[in-house]
Amino acid sequence: MANTQSGKPRTSIRKAPPATIPKAPKAAAPKARKTLTLKPARPAMGSTEWQQMVATAAYLRAEARGFVGGSPEQDWFEAEAELRAALPVRKE
């Protein structure tokens, strides 16, 4: 006998099973690699640390010639060149 609490006969609605979507095969997870963190051979240009190194080298160049002749700019440029040549270049 049908249930008529609401005045309407109760019918069971049968739902269709959900459609199954075939799963794609799992791709192999990338192998974990050991990361090697390299410190830069010299600080980035413009950094305070690099400027201090160049300033010290430029001062020592001027001091070596007794602060006579030359120019601060030339001392700076030569000190930079000297430091670049002395420090190894970081390979990317």
Number of C-alpha atoms within 10 A of each C-alpha: 5 8 10 9 8 7 7 9 11 12 8 6 6 6 6 6 6 6 6 6 6 6 6 6 6 6 6 6 6 6 6 6 6 6 6 6 6 9 8 12 12 14 13 11 9 8 9 11 13 16 16 11 14 22 17 13 19 22 15 15 19 18 11 10 10 9 13 9 8 11 10 15 10 13 19 20 12 16 21 19 12 14 15 14 10 9 10 11 11 10 7 5
